[in-house]
């Protein structure tokens, strides 16, 4: 625990907790949850003391209050309830009964881009800034996770924990992580990106790293009326029949470390677009201004 946490005001902490719970119930409303619960036919599988919609709130709320117990989080969700508080084991069993599909449905319908045209640094030349990247996350060492995701291997032995590879979009202006895909550690990022790109918003400017510089992925972005800006290796070459309108810009800059040696450092930027040639020129002018 940090010093700031030790000196925190209890009244202020209670106010923050109430605001978080109120925000949760406003964004993920009760009627909205009941409609999804009825669609998934989960209203008859859980007891009346732990209804399914309340367990959805509880599953989300435990991530807001990671240092608190299950029973304490349940009391904050039901501050004025006259019923008794369930035990931690009862809450664990009720949370497991709702399953994963209902959480996936809620995520698809609730999470989305938040920035508007007035949001600063969220758009460039009328295009929404969206970034894509992938990362690896450790999972609890359970038989279910080992069977579903597997462990990393180095040729001689297996890793200590199962790992999942996640690839998803992130809105640059709001940092909202939306439309992601989780697969076993053996799946590659470029292969997973083919499914993630289907959820790219129109009129977007997609930012990507070297691993996503694949002609098939670039054509998927262009087909959705969007542009992209990314990094590529110096020896990367595209055929004319693969990508039309390829624009490669080489910039020469001098870094602080190479001033004594007077050796230029090459920055390779690749921008591809089929929509607007003038937009390509503006981006290249912007890049040239940034690196010179």
C-alpha angles and dihedrals in degrees: 000000000000126000091251091056092049092053096043119131113248092213092051091048091051090051091051091049092052091049092051093049092046091050091049093051091047097050094040101036127202096240090048091054093046090054092053092044090053091048090052092043093232098133093090098045099064129059122256092246090060106033119190096247090053091050090054089054089046093051091053094041095056087066089055092053105034095159096055132082126255093250093051092051089050091053091054091052091049103034096156099033117131094202121097120264113255119237123256092255092052091050091048093052093045092049091051092052095062090063132198103286094069091053090050091052092051091048093052094049100040107034117074145123114309106184123104131195090271094056109108117242093001097106135041120198089342094310124119111239110235126170130198128202142144136228141176124241129195117234133201112277099249129140091245093054093045091052095045103039108013130210128280116259132207099190097268106048144001127260124260097247137028113257134206126204116219127193120181150143125264124195105229096212098051102019090231111163106216139163100019132165126214120201138159118289091256094067118096125234095236092053092049092046091065089070095039094053090065089074096052111129116240121257092029134143106221119207117202142166132236094280093063096049094115123137094225092055091047092054090051090056092049092049089058093057093254138120132221141208121198150145125264136185118262092243095046112124130183128202118237092239091054101056127011120205097027112176117188120185124192117198127190117211135165119232126206093252095052099047093092092048091041092218116146120235114221119221112196116203124179124198123178127186139155097181109067127009090192089055089056090053093051092050092049091050089051092049091047090053092050098050101039 
